[in-house]
Structures are given as structure tokens and as C-alpha cells.
Amino acid sequence: MGNLITRVILSVVSFALFVLIFLLSDQQNWPLWATITLVAVLFIMFNICFVWLYWQKKKRTLDEDDDAWNDK
């Protein structure tokens, strides 16, 4: 359940940051390369976070499988 809450919070934060970046870049007249670079970096960081969360969930189920295997 905690993993689900973390994914929802991460999704909301990522959406808010992307919208904020585009609003700031429009208001501040940032160069296009700066906006694209910042969005790409944030996209990669959030994908790494989601992969890490998935790996944590998978690791927990793998540990349970190992415990079940060792009990036999």
C-alpha cells in the first residue's frame, strides 16, 4: 500500500514540476534548449524513481519466494 501512495505522490509531483517548468520557461523567456534539457533530465530522473520503486516491490516478492523455497 505504501508503494502505491509513493507512486501517486511521485506522479502528482512530476506532473506539477513539468507544468511549472513550461510556465516558467514561457514567462521567463528561457531558450528552447534550456527548457528541453531540463525536461529531459527530469523525465530521466522520474523514470529512475519509478524503476527503483518497481524494483523494491519485486525485491520484496523475490525475498518472500526465497523464504518459501528455504522452508521446504
PyMOL Python script that loads the backbone (N, CA, C, O; Angstrom):
from pymol import cmd

cmd.read_pdbstr("""\
ATOM      1  N   MET A   1       0.820  -1.194   0.000  1.00  0.00           N
ATOM      2  CA  MET A   1       0.000   0.000   0.000  1.00  0.00           C
ATOM      3  C   MET A   1       0.864   1.259   0.000  1.00  0.00           C
ATOM      4  O   MET A   1       0.546   2.241  -0.670  1.00  0.00           O
ATOM      5  N   GLY A   2       1.966   1.219   0.761  1.00  0.00           N
ATOM      6  CA  GLY A   2       2.855   2.371   0.813  1.00  0.00           C
ATOM      7  C   GLY A   2       3.490   2.659  -0.531  1.00  0.00           C
ATOM      8  O   GLY A   2       3.732   3.814  -0.880  1.00  0.00           O
ATOM      9  N   ASN A   3       3.762   1.588  -1.295  1.00  0.00           N
ATOM     10  CA  ASN A   3       4.348   1.761  -2.616  1.00  0.00           C
ATOM     11  C   ASN A   3       3.365   2.454  -3.552  1.00  0.00           C
ATOM     12  O   ASN A   3       3.772   3.261  -4.388  1.00  0.00           O
ATOM     13  N   LEU A   4       2.082   2.151  -3.421  1.00  0.00           N
ATOM     14  CA  LEU A   4       1.057   2.783  -4.245  1.00  0.00           C
ATOM     15  C   LEU A   4       0.950   4.267  -3.920  1.00  0.00           C
ATOM     16  O   LEU A   4       0.850   5.098  -4.822  1.00  0.00           O
ATOM     17  N   ILE A   5       0.970   4.597  -2.647  1.00  0.00           N
ATOM     18  CA  ILE A   5       0.907   6.002  -2.243  1.00  0.00           C
ATOM     19  C   ILE A   5       2.124   6.757  -2.762  1.00  0.00           C
ATOM     20  O   ILE A   5       2.001   7.891  -3.223  1.00  0.00           O
ATOM     21  N   THR A   6       3.282   6.141  -2.691  1.00  0.00           N
ATOM     22  CA  THR A   6       4.509   6.768  -3.190  1.00  0.00           C
ATOM     23  C   THR A   6       4.427   7.003  -4.686  1.00  0.00           C
ATOM     24  O   THR A   6       4.846   8.054  -5.170  1.00  0.00           O
ATOM     25  N   ARG A   7       3.888   6.031  -5.432  1.00  0.00           N
ATOM     26  CA  ARG A   7       3.749   6.211  -6.885  1.00  0.00           C
ATOM     27  C   ARG A   7       2.781   7.330  -7.222  1.00  0.00           C
ATOM     28  O   ARG A   7       3.021   8.097  -8.154  1.00  0.00           O
ATOM     29  N   VAL A   8       1.695   7.432  -6.480  1.00  0.00           N
ATOM     30  CA  VAL A   8       0.719   8.502  -6.733  1.00  0.00           C
ATOM     31  C   VAL A   8       1.340   9.855  -6.431  1.00  0.00           C
ATOM     32  O   VAL A   8       1.200  10.795  -7.212  1.00  0.00           O
ATOM     33  N   ILE A   9       2.031   9.955  -5.296  1.00  0.00           N
ATOM     34  CA  ILE A   9       2.679  11.223  -4.940  1.00  0.00           C
ATOM     35  C   ILE A   9       3.735  11.591  -5.971  1.00  0.00           C
ATOM     36  O   ILE A   9       3.830  12.753  -6.366  1.00  0.00           O
ATOM     37  N   LEU A  10       4.526  10.626  -6.410  1.00  0.00           N
ATOM     38  CA  LEU A  10       5.562  10.873  -7.413  1.00  0.00           C
ATOM     39  C   LEU A  10       4.947  11.325  -8.733  1.00  0.00           C
ATOM     40  O   LEU A  10       5.500  12.192  -9.409  1.00  0.00           O
ATOM     41  N   SER A  11       3.821  10.751  -9.101  1.00  0.00           N
ATOM     42  CA  SER A  11       3.148  11.146 -10.337  1.00  0.00           C
ATOM     43  C   SER A  11       2.626  12.578 -10.255  1.00  0.00           C
ATOM     44  O   SER A  11       2.772  13.350 -11.203  1.00  0.00           O
ATOM     45  N   VAL A  12       2.022  12.930  -9.129  1.00  0.00           N
ATOM     46  CA  VAL A  12       1.494  14.285  -8.960  1.00  0.00           C
ATOM     47  C   VAL A  12       2.623  15.305  -8.949  1.00  0.00           C
ATOM     48  O   VAL A  12       2.522  16.359  -9.577  1.00  0.00           O
ATOM     49  N   VAL A  13       3.697  14.992  -8.236  1.00  0.00           N
ATOM     50  CA  VAL A  13       4.840  15.911  -8.180  1.00  0.00           C
ATOM     51  C   VAL A  13       5.471  16.070  -9.561  1.00  0.00           C
ATOM     52  O   VAL A  13       5.826  17.182  -9.950  1.00  0.00           O
ATOM     53  N   SER A  14       5.612  14.988 -10.298  1.00  0.00           N
ATOM     54  CA  SER A  14       6.221  15.089 -11.631  1.00  0.00           C
ATOM     55  C   SER A  14       5.348  15.913 -12.567  1.00  0.00           C
ATOM     56  O   SER A  14       5.861  16.734 -13.328  1.00  0.00           O
ATOM     57  N   PHE A  15       4.036  15.706 -12.519  1.00  0.00           N
ATOM     58  CA  PHE A  15       3.141  16.494 -13.364  1.00  0.00           C
ATOM     59  C   PHE A  15       3.226  17.976 -13.007  1.00  0.00           C
ATOM     60  O   PHE A  15       3.291  18.832 -13.890  1.00  0.00           O
ATOM     61  N   ALA A  16       3.225  18.270 -11.716  1.00  0.00           N
ATOM     62  CA  ALA A  16       3.306  19.663 -11.276  1.00  0.00           C
ATOM     63  C   ALA A  16       4.628  20.304 -11.704  1.00  0.00           C
ATOM     64  O   ALA A  16       4.649  21.457 -12.135  1.00  0.00           O
ATOM     65  N   LEU A  17       5.724  19.562 -11.585  1.00  0.00           N
ATOM     66  CA  LEU A  17       7.021  20.124 -11.981  1.00  0.00           C
ATOM     67  C   LEU A  17       7.102  20.384 -13.478  1.00  0.00           C
ATOM     68  O   LEU A  17       7.642  21.405 -13.903  1.00  0.00           O
ATOM     69  N   PHE A  18       6.567  19.466 -14.280  1.00  0.00           N
ATOM     70  CA  PHE A  18       6.604  19.691 -15.721  1.00  0.00           C
ATOM     71  C   PHE A  18       5.762  20.897 -16.116  1.00  0.00           C
ATOM     72  O   PHE A  18       6.176  21.690 -16.961  1.00  0.00           O
ATOM     73  N   VAL A  19       4.594  21.043 -15.518  1.00  0.00           N
ATOM     74  CA  VAL A  19       3.759  22.210 -15.806  1.00  0.00           C
ATOM     75  C   VAL A  19       4.457  23.477 -15.346  1.00  0.00           C
ATOM     76  O   VAL A  19       4.453  24.484 -16.055  1.00  0.00           O
ATOM     77  N   LEU A  20       5.059  23.435 -14.160  1.00  0.00           N
ATOM     78  CA  LEU A  20       5.777  24.592 -13.641  1.00  0.00           C
ATOM     79  C   LEU A  20       6.950  24.975 -14.543  1.00  0.00           C
ATOM     80  O   LEU A  20       7.197  26.159 -14.770  1.00  0.00           O
ATOM     81  N   ILE A  21       7.663  23.990 -15.050  1.00  0.00           N
ATOM     82  CA  ILE A  21       8.781  24.281 -15.954  1.00  0.00           C
ATOM     83  C   ILE A  21       8.297  24.987 -17.212  1.00  0.00           C
ATOM     84  O   ILE A  21       8.897  25.969 -17.649  1.00  0.00           O
ATOM     85  N   PHE A  22       7.216  24.487 -17.790  1.00  0.00           N
ATOM     86  CA  PHE A  22       6.726  25.110 -19.015  1.00  0.00           C
ATOM     87  C   PHE A  22       6.168  26.506 -18.758  1.00  0.00           C
ATOM     88  O   PHE A  22       6.346  27.400 -19.585  1.00  0.00           O
ATOM     89  N   LEU A  23       5.501  26.706 -17.632  1.00  0.00           N
ATOM     90  CA  LEU A  23       5.009  28.046 -17.315  1.00  0.00           C
ATOM     91  C   LEU A  23       6.158  29.014 -17.058  1.00  0.00           C
ATOM     92  O   LEU A  23       6.138  30.149 -17.533  1.00  0.00           O
ATOM     93  N   LEU A  24       7.162  28.562 -16.304  1.00  0.00           N
ATOM     94  CA  LEU A  24       8.322  29.416 -16.044  1.00  0.00           C
ATOM     95  C   LEU A  24       9.107  29.725 -17.313  1.00  0.00           C
ATOM     96  O   LEU A  24       9.546  30.854 -17.529  1.00  0.00           O
ATOM     97  N   SER A  25       9.274  28.711 -18.142  1.00  0.00           N
ATOM     98  CA  SER A  25      10.041  28.951 -19.367  1.00  0.00           C
ATOM     99  C   SER A  25       9.314  29.919 -20.290  1.00  0.00           C
ATOM    100  O   SER A  25       9.949  30.700 -20.999  1.00  0.00           O
ATOM    101  N   ASP A  26       8.000  29.871 -20.284  1.00  0.00           N
ATOM    102  CA  ASP A  26       7.226  30.805 -21.110  1.00  0.00           C
ATOM    103  C   ASP A  26       7.289  32.218 -20.532  1.00  0.00           C
ATOM    104  O   ASP A  26       7.471  33.190 -21.265  1.00  0.00           O
ATOM    105  N   GLN A  27       7.138  32.319 -19.224  1.00  0.00           N
ATOM    106  CA  GLN A  27       7.137  33.627 -18.572  1.00  0.00           C
ATOM    107  C   GLN A  27       8.522  34.266 -18.579  1.00  0.00           C
ATOM    108  O   GLN A  27       8.643  35.472 -18.794  1.00  0.00           O
ATOM    109  N   GLN A  28       9.561  33.476 -18.346  1.00  0.00           N
ATOM    110  CA  GLN A  28      10.923  33.999 -18.237  1.00  0.00           C
ATOM    111  C   GLN A  28      11.641  34.063 -19.585  1.00  0.00           C
ATOM    112  O   GLN A  28      12.765  34.557 -19.672  1.00  0.00           O
ATOM    113  N   ASN A  29      10.990  33.562 -20.628  1.00  0.00           N
ATOM    114  CA  ASN A  29      11.580  33.539 -21.976  1.00  0.00           C
ATOM    115  C   ASN A  29      12.911  32.787 -21.999  1.00  0.00           C
ATOM    116  O   ASN A  29      13.906  33.274 -22.538  1.00  0.00           O
ATOM    117  N   TRP A  30      12.909  31.577 -21.397  1.00  0.00           N
ATOM    118  CA  TRP A  30      14.098  30.745 -21.421  1.00  0.00           C
ATOM    119  C   TRP A  30      14.365  30.294 -22.848  1.00  0.00           C
ATOM    120  O   TRP A  30      13.429  30.167 -23.637  1.00  0.00           O
ATOM    121  N   PRO A  31      15.620  30.051 -23.195  1.00  0.00           N
ATOM    122  CA  PRO A  31      15.901  29.484 -24.521  1.00  0.00           C
ATOM    123  C   PRO A  31      15.322  28.072 -24.616  1.00  0.00           C
ATOM    124  O   PRO A  31      15.192  27.367 -23.615  1.00  0.00           O
ATOM    125  N   LEU A  32      14.985  27.686 -25.819  1.00  0.00           N
ATOM    126  CA  LEU A  32      14.356  26.398 -26.041  1.00  0.00           C
ATOM    127  C   LEU A  32      15.252  25.248 -25.585  1.00  0.00           C
ATOM    128  O   LEU A  32      14.758  24.273 -25.020  1.00  0.00           O
ATOM    129  N   TRP A  33      16.562  25.348 -25.823  1.00  0.00           N
ATOM    130  CA  TRP A  33      17.464  24.265 -25.435  1.00  0.00           C
ATOM    131  C   TRP A  33      17.470  24.062 -23.923  1.00  0.00           C
ATOM    132  O   TRP A  33      17.592  22.928 -23.461  1.00  0.00           O
ATOM    133  N   ALA A  34      17.341  25.142 -23.139  1.00  0.00           N
ATOM    134  CA  ALA A  34      17.338  25.020 -21.679  1.00  0.00           C
ATOM    135  C   ALA A  34      16.073  24.304 -21.203  1.00  0.00           C
ATOM    136  O   ALA A  34      16.130  23.455 -20.314  1.00  0.00           O
ATOM    137  N   THR A  35      14.947  24.647 -21.794  1.00  0.00           N
ATOM    138  CA  THR A  35      13.689  24.004 -21.418  1.00  0.00           C
ATOM    139  C   THR A  35      13.712  22.525 -21.774  1.00  0.00           C
ATOM    140  O   THR A  35      13.315  21.684 -20.968  1.00  0.00           O
ATOM    141  N   ILE A  36      14.171  22.208 -22.968  1.00  0.00           N
ATOM    142  CA  ILE A  36      14.214  20.807 -23.411  1.00  0.00           C
ATOM    143  C   ILE A  36      15.183  20.006 -22.552  1.00  0.00           C
ATOM    144  O   ILE A  36      14.886  18.870 -22.182  1.00  0.00           O
ATOM    145  N   THR A  37      16.332  20.580 -22.234  1.00  0.00           N
ATOM    146  CA  THR A  37      17.314  19.888 -21.403  1.00  0.00           C
ATOM    147  C   THR A  37      16.760  19.627 -20.002  1.00  0.00           C
ATOM    148  O   THR A  37      16.908  18.526 -19.471  1.00  0.00           O
ATOM    149  N   LEU A  38      16.132  20.619 -19.413  1.00  0.00           N
ATOM    150  CA  LEU A  38      15.574  20.457 -18.074  1.00  0.00           C
ATOM    151  C   LEU A  38      14.459  19.416 -18.051  1.00  0.00           C
ATOM    152  O   LEU A  38      14.375  18.611 -17.123  1.00  0.00           O
ATOM    153  N   VAL A  39      13.610  19.432 -19.066  1.00  0.00           N
ATOM    154  CA  VAL A  39      12.531  18.441 -19.144  1.00  0.00           C
ATOM    155  C   VAL A  39      13.112  17.036 -19.333  1.00  0.00           C
ATOM    156  O   VAL A  39      12.633  16.082 -18.720  1.00  0.00           O
ATOM    157  N   ALA A  40      14.119  16.906 -20.160  1.00  0.00           N
ATOM    158  CA  ALA A  40      14.735  15.591 -20.388  1.00  0.00           C
ATOM    159  C   ALA A  40      15.376  15.061 -19.107  1.00  0.00           C
ATOM    160  O   ALA A  40      15.236  13.880 -18.788  1.00  0.00           O
ATOM    161  N   VAL A  41      16.073  15.917 -18.378  1.00  0.00           N
ATOM    162  CA  VAL A  41      16.712  15.495 -17.123  1.00  0.00           C
ATOM    163  C   VAL A  41      15.649  15.072 -16.109  1.00  0.00           C
ATOM    164  O   VAL A  41      15.795  14.037 -15.459  1.00  0.00           O
ATOM    165  N   LEU A  42      14.588  15.857 -15.971  1.00  0.00           N
ATOM    166  CA  LEU A  42      13.522  15.490 -15.037  1.00  0.00           C
ATOM    167  C   LEU A  42      12.827  14.198 -15.461  1.00  0.00           C
ATOM    168  O   LEU A  42      12.481  13.371 -14.618  1.00  0.00           O
ATOM    169  N   PHE A  43      12.626  14.028 -16.755  1.00  0.00           N
ATOM    170  CA  PHE A  43      11.995  12.809 -17.263  1.00  0.00           C
ATOM    171  C   PHE A  43      12.831  11.576 -16.906  1.00  0.00           C
ATOM    172  O   PHE A  43      12.296  10.555 -16.473  1.00  0.00           O
ATOM    173  N   ILE A  44      14.139  11.686 -17.091  1.00  0.00           N
ATOM    174  CA  ILE A  44      15.033  10.573 -16.766  1.00  0.00           C
ATOM    175  C   ILE A  44      15.033  10.312 -15.259  1.00  0.00           C
ATOM    176  O   ILE A  44      15.002   9.159 -14.831  1.00  0.00           O
ATOM    177  N   MET A  45      15.066  11.376 -14.456  1.00  0.00           N
ATOM    178  CA  MET A  45      15.070  11.202 -13.004  1.00  0.00           C
ATOM    179  C   MET A  45      13.787  10.534 -12.506  1.00  0.00           C
ATOM    180  O   MET A  45      13.840   9.650 -11.651  1.00  0.00           O
ATOM    181  N   PHE A  46      12.649  10.948 -13.030  1.00  0.00           N
ATOM    182  CA  PHE A  46      11.394  10.348 -12.587  1.00  0.00           C
ATOM    183  C   PHE A  46      11.269   8.905 -13.065  1.00  0.00           C
ATOM    184  O   PHE A  46      10.713   8.067 -12.354  1.00  0.00           O
ATOM    185  N   ASN A  47      11.770   8.608 -14.240  1.00  0.00           N
ATOM    186  CA  ASN A  47      11.748   7.215 -14.689  1.00  0.00           C
ATOM    187  C   ASN A  47      12.641   6.339 -13.817  1.00  0.00           C
ATOM    188  O   ASN A  47      12.290   5.197 -13.521  1.00  0.00           O
ATOM    189  N   ILE A  48      13.788   6.863 -13.405  1.00  0.00           N
ATOM    190  CA  ILE A  48      14.656   6.118 -12.490  1.00  0.00           C
ATOM    191  C   ILE A  48      13.936   5.875 -11.171  1.00  0.00           C
ATOM    192  O   ILE A  48      14.048   4.791 -10.598  1.00  0.00           O
ATOM    193  N   CYS A  49      13.203   6.861 -10.687  1.00  0.00           N
ATOM    194  CA  CYS A  49      12.446   6.689  -9.435  1.00  0.00           C
ATOM    195  C   CYS A  49      11.392   5.598  -9.576  1.00  0.00           C
ATOM    196  O   CYS A  49      11.234   4.774  -8.676  1.00  0.00           O
ATOM    197  N   PHE A  50      10.665   5.582 -10.698  1.00  0.00           N
ATOM    198  CA  PHE A  50       9.643   4.564 -10.890  1.00  0.00           C
ATOM    199  C   PHE A  50      10.263   3.170 -11.027  1.00  0.00           C
ATOM    200  O   PHE A  50       9.707   2.194 -10.523  1.00  0.00           O
ATOM    201  N   VAL A  51      11.393   3.073 -11.695  1.00  0.00           N
ATOM    202  CA  VAL A  51      12.079   1.778 -11.809  1.00  0.00           C
ATOM    203  C   VAL A  51      12.552   1.318 -10.439  1.00  0.00           C
ATOM    204  O   VAL A  51      12.446   0.137 -10.108  1.00  0.00           O
ATOM    205  N   TRP A  52      13.076   2.247  -9.638  1.00  0.00           N
ATOM    206  CA  TRP A  52      13.519   1.895  -8.295  1.00  0.00           C
ATOM    207  C   TRP A  52      12.343   1.401  -7.458  1.00  0.00           C
ATOM    208  O   TRP A  52      12.479   0.414  -6.735  1.00  0.00           O
ATOM    209  N   LEU A  53      11.187   2.068  -7.541  1.00  0.00           N
ATOM    210  CA  LEU A  53      10.008   1.618  -6.795  1.00  0.00           C
ATOM    211  C   LEU A  53       9.570   0.235  -7.257  1.00  0.00           C
ATOM    212  O   LEU A  53       9.212  -0.611  -6.437  1.00  0.00           O
ATOM    213  N   TYR A  54       9.597   0.002  -8.568  1.00  0.00           N
ATOM    214  CA  TYR A  54       9.226  -1.315  -9.089  1.00  0.00           C
ATOM    215  C   TYR A  54      10.199  -2.382  -8.580  1.00  0.00           C
ATOM    216  O   TYR A  54       9.789  -3.480  -8.203  1.00  0.00           O
ATOM    217  N   TRP A  55      11.488  -2.044  -8.574  1.00  0.00           N
ATOM    218  CA  TRP A  55      12.495  -2.996  -8.119  1.00  0.00           C
ATOM    219  C   TRP A  55      12.310  -3.307  -6.634  1.00  0.00           C
ATOM    220  O   TRP A  55      12.489  -4.452  -6.220  1.00  0.00           O
ATOM    221  N   GLN A  56      11.956  -2.308  -5.832  1.00  0.00           N
ATOM    222  CA  GLN A  56      11.711  -2.542  -4.411  1.00  0.00           C
ATOM    223  C   GLN A  56      10.543  -3.498  -4.207  1.00  0.00           C
ATOM    224  O   GLN A  56      10.590  -4.372  -3.342  1.00  0.00           O
ATOM    225  N   LYS A  57       9.493  -3.328  -5.010  1.00  0.00           N
ATOM    226  CA  LYS A  57       8.342  -4.224  -4.906  1.00  0.00           C
ATOM    227  C   LYS A  57       8.730  -5.632  -5.344  1.00  0.00           C
ATOM    228  O   LYS A  57       8.367  -6.617  -4.700  1.00  0.00           O
ATOM    229  N   LYS A  58       9.468  -5.716  -6.442  1.00  0.00           N
ATOM    230  CA  LYS A  58       9.888  -7.015  -6.961  1.00  0.00           C
ATOM    231  C   LYS A  58      10.843  -7.700  -5.988  1.00  0.00           C
ATOM    232  O   LYS A  58      10.771  -8.914  -5.798  1.00  0.00           O
ATOM    233  N   LYS A  59      11.729  -6.934  -5.378  1.00  0.00           N
ATOM    234  CA  LYS A  59      12.683  -7.493  -4.427  1.00  0.00           C
ATOM    235  C   LYS A  59      11.950  -8.084  -3.222  1.00  0.00           C
ATOM    236  O   LYS A  59      12.343  -9.127  -2.701  1.00  0.00           O
ATOM    237  N   ARG A  60      10.893  -7.419  -2.787  1.00  0.00           N
ATOM    238  CA  ARG A  60      10.118  -7.922  -1.655  1.00  0.00           C
ATOM    239  C   ARG A  60       9.470  -9.250  -2.007  1.00  0.00           C
ATOM    240  O   ARG A  60       9.476 -10.174  -1.193  1.00  0.00           O
ATOM    241  N   THR A  61       8.908  -9.363  -3.212  1.00  0.00           N
ATOM    242  CA  THR A  61       8.275 -10.626  -3.608  1.00  0.00           C
ATOM    243  C   THR A  61       9.322 -11.708  -3.847  1.00  0.00           C
ATOM    244  O   THR A  61       9.071 -12.881  -3.570  1.00  0.00           O
ATOM    245  N   LEU A  62      10.489 -11.330  -4.355  1.00  0.00           N
ATOM    246  CA  LEU A  62      11.554 -12.315  -4.539  1.00  0.00           C
ATOM    247  C   LEU A  62      12.066 -12.825  -3.193  1.00  0.00           C
ATOM    248  O   LEU A  62      12.368 -14.010  -3.048  1.00  0.00           O
ATOM    249  N   ASP A  63      12.162 -11.935  -2.216  1.00  0.00           N
ATOM    250  CA  ASP A  63      12.588 -12.353  -0.881  1.00  0.00           C
ATOM    251  C   ASP A  63      11.580 -13.312  -0.266  1.00  0.00           C
ATOM    252  O   ASP A  63      11.960 -14.273   0.403  1.00  0.00           O
ATOM    253  N   GLU A  64      10.289 -13.053  -0.492  1.00  0.00           N
ATOM    254  CA  GLU A  64       9.262 -13.960   0.019  1.00  0.00           C
ATOM    255  C   GLU A  64       9.354 -15.322  -0.668  1.00  0.00           C
ATOM    256  O   GLU A  64       9.173 -16.356  -0.025  1.00  0.00           O
ATOM    257  N   ASP A  65       9.636 -15.324  -1.979  1.00  0.00           N
ATOM    258  CA  ASP A  65       9.798 -16.582  -2.697  1.00  0.00           C
ATOM    259  C   ASP A  65      11.016 -17.351  -2.189  1.00  0.00           C
ATOM    260  O   ASP A  65      10.966 -18.574  -2.056  1.00  0.00           O
ATOM    261  N   ASP A  66      12.104 -16.644  -1.905  1.00  0.00           N
ATOM    262  CA  ASP A  66      13.303 -17.291  -1.380  1.00  0.00           C
ATOM    263  C   ASP A  66      13.024 -17.886  -0.001  1.00  0.00           C
ATOM    264  O   ASP A  66      13.483 -18.985   0.309  1.00  0.00           O
ATOM    265  N   ASP A  67      12.272 -17.159   0.823  1.00  0.00           N
ATOM    266  CA  ASP A  67      11.936 -17.684   2.145  1.00  0.00           C
ATOM    267  C   ASP A  67      11.077 -18.944   2.023  1.00  0.00           C
ATOM    268  O   ASP A  67      11.273 -19.907   2.764  1.00  0.00           O
ATOM    269  N   ALA A  68      10.138 -18.933   1.100  1.00  0.00           N
ATOM    270  CA  ALA A  68       9.279 -20.106   0.897  1.00  0.00           C
ATOM    271  C   ALA A  68      10.107 -21.269   0.384  1.00  0.00           C
ATOM    272  O   ALA A  68       9.870 -22.414   0.771  1.00  0.00           O
ATOM    273  N   TRP A  69      11.071 -20.997  -0.480  1.00  0.00           N
ATOM    274  CA  TRP A  69      11.926 -22.057  -1.034  1.00  0.00           C
ATOM    275  C   TRP A  69      12.826 -22.644   0.053  1.00  0.00           C
ATOM    276  O   TRP A  69      13.056 -23.853   0.096  1.00  0.00           O
ATOM    277  N   ASN A  70      13.341 -21.758   0.949  1.00  0.00           N
ATOM    278  CA  ASN A  70      14.229 -22.225   2.017  1.00  0.00           C
ATOM    279  C   ASN A  70      13.482 -23.015   3.087  1.00  0.00           C
ATOM    280  O   ASN A  70      14.090 -23.820   3.792  1.00  0.00           O
ATOM    281  N   ASP A  71      12.163 -22.794   3.220  1.00  0.00           N
ATOM    282  CA  ASP A  71      11.379 -23.503   4.214  1.00  0.00           C
ATOM    283  C   ASP A  71      11.128 -24.950   3.821  1.00  0.00           C
ATOM    284  O   ASP A  71      10.804 -25.774   4.677  1.00  0.00           O
ATOM    285  N   LYS A  72      11.271 -25.271   2.541  1.00  0.00           N
ATOM    286  CA  LYS A  72      10.990 -26.643   2.079  1.00  0.00           C
ATOM    287  C   LYS A  72      12.046 -27.621   2.495  1.00  0.00           C
ATOM    288  O   LYS A  72      11.948 -28.807   2.181  1.00  0.00           O
TER     289      LYS A  72
END
""", "prot")
cmd.dss("prot")
cmd.show_as("cartoon", "prot")
cmd.util.cbc("prot")
cmd.orient("prot")
